[in-house]
């Protein structure tokens, strides 16, 4: 039974809307549609709490009386979105999991550029060059949210922040932390056009990451998981730092390294504000 007359009931995997949403697992369709998927009641609720409502709210059977879902349904409709109830089989198709989440949101990708960012809004920003792993990106977004960083800037051929994997790994932080995709050739002139201290993380650096002061706004510059920052990118930095390593490993996972560095910046400003 449908929860109310304003909810559309779709149980066929061949339905055109279901096929359209399912195609959002592929980047070319996300780009074409300007839409992306988020899975799970928690993530969709956190998005709503951040003021972001879905274009389509999809839920499974026996969920219509859930308190949080009722609130999400009202918020979706108030913003002009559509609520759809579907079957467990269709949810499995959309999530591509045997045990799917009971709630999915389909969202419009933000049309955000460097010009939209207020660099003075936070003491710290993260810049990632050719970041490839969506799991790493999701973790970086969560860390950025935790410390109140201004946002994440993805340079060059970085992974798609709106892939299902990246959205899932961000645990809702994608909706609270601004993300901008840009090219190095555009980023550097933008950065030099206002305040900003660019700090590159590099195995070639000699400066310990705790030995320098991080003025606001600091832009932490993280390189590709395998190759790090290109030499010319490093040369453009105002400072280059490294995290000391005592064991046999010569580097940390990029998401872990970002967290270590970002918390150092955070703690310096936290102590200064006391």
C-alpha positions, 0 to 999 in steps of 0.5 A: 500500500502506498503511504499517500497519494503524492508518492509514486509507486514503481516496482518494475526494473524496466521503468524509464525512471529506474533505468535512468537512475541506475545509469548514474553509476556511470560517470558519462551519465552523471555528467549528462544528467547532472545528477548523482546517487547517495545511498542510505537513510543516514546520508540522505538525512545528513544531506537534508540537515545541511539544506540539500534535498534530493530531486528523487527520494527512493524508498523501499516497502515498509519504510513509509512510517519511519519518522526520519523518512516522513521528514525527508519526504516532506522536505523533498516535496517542499523543495519540488522533488519527487518521492518514489516507493519501490520494491526490494528487487528494484533497490538491489538493482539501483544499489547493485548490492544484494542487501541494499539500503532502504533509502536512496537519494538522487541529487543535482550536482552543484555547479561550483567553481573556484570563483564561488569559494570564499577563501577567508571562510576557513583557516584551511583548505585541501587541494588534491592533485590527480587523486585517484581513489574515491575511498581516499577522497571520501575520507579526506572529505570527512576529515575536512568536515571534522575540523571545519575546513573550507573545502576540497579542491580537486585538480587535474584528473582526480576521481569523480567526487560524485561517484557512488563510491566517493559519496558512500565513503564521505558518509555525508561530508560531500553535502557539508564540505564544498568541492570544486574541480579545476585545472592547475593552470586555473588554480594557481592564478586564482590562488595568487589573486588573494590571501593563501599559503600553499603548503605541499606535502612531499617526500623530497621536503626536509621541513618537519610538518610541525616546524612551521606556522600555518597562516590562515588560509592555508592550502594543504597540497596533496599529491597523487597516491603513487607519484606525489606532486609533480616537481613544477607543482612543488616548486610553486608552493610557499612551503614544503613539508614532510611527515617523519617516518620511523619504520620501514614504510616510506609514506602514509596513505594520502588520506591518513597523511592529509588527516595528520597535516590538517589536524596540525593546522587545526590545532595551531589555530585552535590553540591561538584562539584560546 
